Amino acid sequence: MIKSEGRQPVEEVDDSNFCGSILTFLSYILIVITFPISLPMSIKIVKEYERAVIFRLGRILSGGAKGPGLFFIVPCIDSIVTVDLRSVTFDVPPQEILTKDSVTVTVDAVVYFRISDPIQSVTKIANSRYSTQLLAATTLRNILGTKSLHEILSDKESISHHMQEILDHATDEWGVKVERVEVKDVKLPVQMQRAMATEAEAAREARAKVIAAEGEQKASVSLKSAADTINQSPVALQLRYLQTLTHIAAEKNSTIVFPIPLELLRSFPGIKEGKF
């Protein structure tokens, strides 16, 4: 019984090959009989960026995908599937993701891919574009779920590269080559945006106060140095008075108030006697 079970698949294969040979022979005879009419149905042309996967009696013909250019098929027993090899893009729908630090963000991306193996893309997957799109959305959620908000906002390039590597490895058996992935936009909740704006404004105010304090410190050091210099030479104070008057006079003011040194007033006799 074991031997009979072992022979059964071989016999079925032989029967299928025999029936296929008969159908192929009859198809060729039909093409010859209806030659003028069957010729347009037997000739197929694929473009430079396309490849044709031909199934004869449900099996892929040896030699792989056909094209580009002109080739012949047997209309009765052959079926053809045309595959586009050009790069295709699609947008990953916006995904609402909870980050590592418990912040809800909405992220979308764009994926560039192409068919690298036409036979694998036809025999291994029913719809390579739709499957790649679903896988990209799932991968985006899984990757960003392990990142904090700061990492998502600052490391978009590394996240895109990591996502491209994962997608390319996962879709390789489908005959799909993921060329590039780009994270387009990261949308934050309105409350989070307000909180971040308030934090940034407070940080700017703090830096402004620090800068103003440093300026006051430097100004006080300069004023102390100037006072020490003027104290060493009393004439320098008089020159400073004159410089101040020159500066005020340039403003076209009608009234000028300036201090008069007591040494100048004491030069009058009335001031010395206390009569002024």
C-alpha positions as CSV (number, residue, x, y, z in Angstrom):
1,M,0.0,0.0,0.0
2,I,2.9,2.3,0.8
3,K,4.3,1.7,-2.7
4,S,1.0,2.4,-4.4
5,E,0.6,5.7,-2.5
6,G,4.2,6.6,-3.6
7,R,3.3,6.0,-7.2
8,Q,0.1,7.9,-7.3
9,P,1.6,11.5,-7.5
10,V,3.9,10.3,-10.3
11,E,1.0,8.9,-12.2
12,E,-1.1,12.1,-11.8
13,V,1.9,14.2,-13.0
14,D,2.3,11.9,-16.0
15,D,-1.5,12.2,-16.7
16,S,-1.4,16.0,-16.5
17,N,1.7,16.2,-18.7
18,F,0.0,14.0,-21.3
19,C,-3.2,16.0,-21.3
20,G,-1.3,19.2,-21.4
21,S,0.7,17.9,-24.4
22,I,-2.5,17.0,-26.2
23,L,-4.1,20.4,-25.5
24,T,-0.9,22.2,-26.7
25,F,-0.9,20.2,-29.9
26,L,-4.5,20.9,-30.6
27,S,-4.0,24.6,-29.9
28,Y,-1.2,24.8,-32.4
29,I,-3.3,23.0,-35.0
30,L,-6.1,25.5,-34.3
31,I,-3.7,28.4,-34.7
32,V,-2.5,27.0,-38.1
33,I,-6.1,26.5,-39.3
34,T,-7.2,30.0,-38.3
35,F,-3.9,31.6,-39.2
36,P,-5.0,35.0,-40.4
37,I,-7.4,35.5,-37.6
38,S,-5.3,34.0,-34.8
39,L,-2.2,35.9,-35.6
40,P,-3.2,39.2,-33.8
41,M,-4.3,37.1,-30.8
42,S,-0.9,35.3,-30.7
43,I,1.3,38.4,-30.9
44,K,1.9,40.4,-27.7
45,I,4.0,43.5,-27.1
46,V,5.2,44.8,-23.8
47,K,6.9,48.1,-23.2
48,E,10.4,48.8,-21.9
49,Y,9.2,49.3,-18.3
50,E,6.9,46.2,-18.3
51,R,7.4,42.5,-18.0
52,A,4.9,39.7,-19.0
53,V,4.4,36.6,-16.8
54,I,3.0,33.8,-19.0
55,F,1.0,30.9,-17.5
56,R,0.5,27.9,-19.8
57,L,-2.1,25.5,-18.5
58,G,-1.7,27.2,-15.1
59,R,2.1,26.8,-15.0
60,I,4.7,29.5,-15.5
61,L,6.7,29.1,-18.7
62,S,10.4,28.4,-18.3
63,G,12.7,31.3,-19.0
64,G,11.0,33.7,-16.5
65,A,9.2,36.9,-17.4
66,K,9.1,38.0,-21.0
67,G,9.9,41.4,-22.4
68,P,10.4,44.0,-23.4
69,G,9.5,43.7,-27.0
70,L,7.5,41.2,-29.2
71,F,6.7,37.6,-28.3
72,F,4.1,34.9,-29.1
73,I,1.6,33.1,-27.0
74,V,-0.9,30.3,-27.6
75,P,-4.3,32.0,-27.1
76,C,-6.2,28.9,-26.0
77,I,-3.9,27.7,-23.2
78,D,-1.8,30.7,-22.3
79,S,-2.8,33.6,-19.9
80,I,-0.6,36.6,-19.5
81,V,-0.1,39.0,-16.5
82,T,1.7,42.3,-17.2
83,V,3.8,43.8,-14.4
84,D,4.9,47.4,-14.3
85,L,8.5,47.8,-13.1
86,R,8.5,51.6,-12.6
87,S,8.8,53.1,-9.1
88,V,5.4,53.7,-7.4
89,T,4.6,56.0,-4.5
90,F,1.8,55.9,-2.0
91,D,1.0,57.9,1.1
92,V,0.7,56.1,4.4
93,P,-2.6,57.3,6.0
94,P,-2.1,59.5,9.1
95,Q,-1.5,57.2,12.1
96,E,-2.4,58.2,15.6
97,I,0.4,56.9,17.8
98,L,1.1,56.9,21.5
99,T,4.8,57.6,21.9
100,K,7.2,56.2,24.5
101,D,6.6,59.2,26.8
102,S,2.8,58.9,26.6
103,V,2.2,61.7,24.1
104,T,-0.4,61.2,21.3
105,V,0.8,62.3,17.9
106,T,-0.5,61.9,14.4
107,V,2.2,60.9,11.8
108,D,2.0,60.2,8.1
109,A,4.7,59.1,5.6
110,V,5.3,58.4,1.9
111,V,6.8,55.2,0.5
112,Y,8.6,54.7,-2.8
113,F,8.8,51.1,-4.1
114,R,9.1,49.1,-7.3
115,I,8.7,45.5,-8.5
116,S,12.1,43.8,-8.6
117,D,11.0,40.2,-9.4
118,P,7.8,40.1,-11.6
119,I,7.3,36.3,-11.1
120,Q,7.5,36.6,-7.3
121,S,5.1,39.6,-7.2
122,V,2.5,37.6,-9.2
123,T,2.8,34.2,-7.5
124,K,3.6,35.1,-3.9
125,I,1.2,37.9,-3.3
126,A,-2.3,38.8,-4.6
127,N,-1.9,42.6,-4.5
128,S,1.6,43.8,-3.9
129,R,0.8,47.5,-3.7
130,Y,-2.1,47.1,-1.1
131,S,-0.1,44.6,1.0
132,T,3.0,46.9,1.0
133,Q,0.7,49.9,2.0
134,L,-0.8,48.0,5.0
135,L,2.7,46.7,6.1
136,A,4.0,50.3,5.9
137,A,1.3,51.6,8.1
138,T,1.8,48.8,10.7
139,T,5.6,49.3,10.6
140,L,5.3,53.1,11.2
141,R,3.1,52.5,14.2
142,N,5.5,49.9,15.7
143,I,8.6,52.0,15.2
144,L,7.2,55.3,16.5
145,G,5.7,53.5,19.5
146,T,9.2,52.9,20.8
147,K,10.3,56.5,20.4
148,S,9.9,59.5,22.6
149,L,8.4,62.8,21.2
150,H,11.8,64.4,21.2
151,E,13.3,61.6,19.1
152,I,10.4,61.7,16.6
153,L,10.8,65.4,16.1
154,S,14.6,65.4,15.9
155,D,15.5,62.0,14.3
156,K,13.1,61.8,11.3
157,E,15.9,60.8,8.9
158,S,17.1,57.9,11.0
159,I,13.5,56.7,11.6
160,S,12.8,56.8,7.9
161,H,15.9,54.8,7.1
162,H,15.1,52.2,9.8
163,M,11.6,51.9,8.4
164,Q,12.9,51.5,4.9
165,E,15.2,48.6,6.0
166,I,12.4,46.8,7.8
167,L,10.0,47.1,4.8
168,D,12.6,46.1,2.3
169,H,13.4,43.0,4.2
170,A,9.8,42.0,4.8
171,T,8.7,42.6,1.1
172,D,11.8,40.9,-0.5
173,E,10.0,37.5,-0.8
174,W,7.1,39.3,-2.6
175,G,9.4,40.6,-5.3
176,V,9.1,44.2,-4.0
177,K,12.0,46.6,-3.5
178,V,11.3,49.4,-1.1
179,E,13.6,52.2,-2.3
180,R,12.8,55.0,0.1
181,V,10.6,56.1,3.1
182,E,10.0,59.6,4.2
183,V,8.2,60.7,7.4
184,K,6.2,63.7,6.1
185,D,4.5,65.4,9.1
186,V,4.1,65.1,12.8
187,K,1.0,66.7,14.2
188,L,0.7,67.4,17.9
189,P,-2.5,68.0,19.9
190,V,-3.4,71.6,20.4
191,Q,-2.9,71.5,24.2
192,M,0.6,70.1,23.6
193,Q,1.4,72.8,21.1
194,R,0.3,75.5,23.7
195,A,2.4,73.8,26.4
196,M,5.5,73.7,24.2
197,A,5.0,77.3,23.2
198,T,4.7,78.4,26.8
199,E,7.8,76.4,27.7
200,A,9.8,77.9,24.8
201,E,8.6,81.4,25.8
202,A,9.7,80.9,29.4
203,A,13.1,79.6,28.2
204,R,13.5,82.7,26.0
205,E,12.6,85.0,28.9
206,A,15.0,83.3,31.2
207,R,17.8,83.6,28.7
208,A,17.0,87.3,28.2
209,K,17.2,87.9,31.9
210,V,20.5,86.1,32.1
211,I,21.9,88.2,29.2
212,A,20.6,91.4,30.8
213,A,22.2,90.6,34.1
214,E,25.5,89.8,32.4
215,G,25.3,93.1,30.6
216,E,24.6,95.0,33.9
217,Q,27.6,93.2,35.5
218,K,29.9,94.2,32.6
219,A,28.6,97.8,32.6
220,S,29.2,98.1,36.4
221,V,32.8,96.9,36.0
222,S,33.3,99.4,33.2
223,L,31.8,102.2,35.3
224,K,34.0,101.4,38.2
225,S,37.0,101.4,36.0
226,A,36.0,104.8,34.6
227,A,35.3,106.3,38.1
228,D,38.8,105.1,39.2
229,T,40.4,106.8,36.2
230,I,38.5,110.1,36.7
231,N,39.3,110.1,40.4
232,Q,43.0,110.0,39.6
233,S,42.7,113.2,37.4
234,P,40.1,115.9,38.4
235,V,40.5,117.6,35.0
236,A,39.1,114.5,33.4
237,L,35.8,115.2,35.1
238,Q,35.6,118.7,33.7
239,L,36.3,117.3,30.2
240,R,33.5,114.8,30.7
241,Y,31.2,117.7,31.6
242,L,32.1,119.5,28.3
243,Q,31.6,116.3,26.3
244,T,28.2,115.9,27.8
245,L,27.2,119.5,27.0
246,T,28.4,119.0,23.4
247,H,26.2,115.8,23.1
248,I,23.2,117.6,24.6
249,A,23.6,120.6,22.3
250,A,23.5,118.4,19.3
251,E,20.0,117.3,20.3
252,K,18.6,120.9,19.6
253,N,17.2,121.3,23.1
254,S,16.0,124.7,24.3
255,T,16.9,124.2,27.9
256,I,20.2,122.7,29.1
257,V,20.8,121.9,32.8
258,F,24.2,120.9,33.9
259,P,26.1,120.8,37.2
260,I,28.6,123.5,38.0
261,P,31.7,122.6,40.0
262,L,31.9,124.1,43.4
263,E,35.6,125.0,42.8
264,L,34.4,127.3,40.0
265,L,31.9,129.1,42.3
266,R,34.4,129.6,45.1
267,S,36.4,131.8,42.7
268,F,33.9,134.5,43.2
269,P,34.4,136.9,46.3
270,G,30.7,136.8,47.2
271,I,30.6,133.0,47.5
272,K,33.6,133.0,49.9
273,E,31.9,135.6,52.2
274,G,28.5,133.8,52.1
275,K,26.7,136.8,50.5
276,F,25.7,135.0,47.2
